[in-house]
Amino acid sequence: MKKLVLIKEIYMDGFRNLGHILLEKYFKAFSWFCFVMFFIVLYAFVYRIATGFAFD
């Protein structure tokens, strides 16, 4: 739980005093997009390992 709070603090500190509201919204949306893409790739990799895919 402590790590989750630390990640939240880093996330909030990264966007504090960023400036223009449009720029702030863009970077927040882009960071969420990157998180989602990372977890999709992670899921696909684990799925391939679980089904016995040959990485030749």
Secondary structure, DSSP 8 states (H G I E B T S, - for coil): -HHHHHHHHHHHHHTTT---HHHHHHHHHHHHHHHHHHHHHHHHHHHHHHTT----
